[in-house]
Amino acid sequence: MAYKDNFGCISCAHKPQDNRVKDYNIAQSHSVIGSWPLVISRAMNAYQIDGQSLLSRVGIDPVQAAQPETRYSLAELNRLWRLVESLTQDEAVGLTVARFVRPTSWQALGFAIWASNTLMAGFERLAVNFRMFADYGKLQVSESDNQVDISLHRSLTVEHWCAAETDAFVGTCMLTARHIFEPGLVPLQVSLSRPQPTDPTPWQRVFKCPVFFNAAHDTISFSEAVMHQPLLTASPELAAQNDALVVDYLARFDRSDLRGQLESLLLNNLPLGTLTLVQAAQRLGLSSRTLQRRLADKGSSFQIVVDALRSRQALLWVETGHLPLSEVGYRLGFSNAGNFTRAFKRWYQQSPKQRRRQALTG
């Protein structure tokens, strides 16, 4: 992955020198997808500001940013946001940026989300693969009391943050949901970690629901019924193709992520379980003993990875609906339908047929 390393965020200057160094190093250890600064620069057209010149001022090359492998540090993102906030004098500039996000802005992940069967499936894809977009936190999807919460939990190591990034990300989630569901979609409520703005009208206009500020985490809450309703934009084959691209991207993104590399290898050698430990180790350029040791260091094992991948892919392939259940069982490496059904019931307390019917009918 290509990184662009410049000075840290200018607003850190008020801190003592040792804290500034710590914050800078932390900010450099987190990164965002290279296309995100491009979205920010395009949004500057709404303010009659030259977006490309803006990127140049913080040392970002627009041509390099458009390359699939490019990523930028959180320090650079913070610096860009501070410049944007200074030039626009708009405390709601992050919401404006959200309007300029397209499926291509998040590469294969964006297409996979747009092709999902339901909003729930789309947000779960985003949560599982969130670090393809950014690795400054985790996205959690929780369901209870007829309500689904999508919450961004920033890493505890992130000590410096720009409120505009919160607005841009949460606004993107909201507007994307409207694009693929229906324009009139309204969440139950939105909670944002950003400070209370002077004028909350722009946030109320975008979300069209109660909006709370100074929250512990950034959360959008939807009704459970809405999240499970089938989408007209669903394309199971397109979603599956882009899921594979996302897995490959993440494996390349962090070569130290042995599990991600192993999962990518297994998915490219179906049926699952076809590759033995020895064969997988050889493909990864490791001895079988080294592979076992490195997985054990992470509290895992070859079989644990295979079983977890089987469980995850079983749900994905059953719910997408484009593969016959017999083909799903084959891809997962089960010798017969009975074994597949028993395993699926153990994982999800439903038969594959029941789960598919539920997913397709909402």
Buried (B, 14 or more C-beta within 10 A) or exposed (E): BEEBEBEBBEBBEEBEEEEBEBBBEBBBBBBBBBBBBBBBBBBBEBBEBEBBEBBEEBBBBBEBBEEBEBBBBBBBBBBBBBBBBEBBEBBBBBBBBBBBBEBEBBBBBBBBBBBBBBBBBBBBBBBBBBBBBBBBBEBBBEEEEEBBBBBBBBBEBBBBBBBBBBBBBBBBBBBBBBBBBEEEBEBBBBBBBBEEBEEBEBBEEBBBBEBEBEBEBBBBBBBBEBBBBBBEBBBBEBBBBBBBBBBBBBBBBEEEBBBBBBBBBBBEBBBBBEBEBEEBBBBBEBEBEEBBEBBEEEEBBBEBBBBEBBBEBBBBBBBBBEBEBEEBBBBBBBEEBEEBBEBBBEBBEBBBEBBBEEBBEB
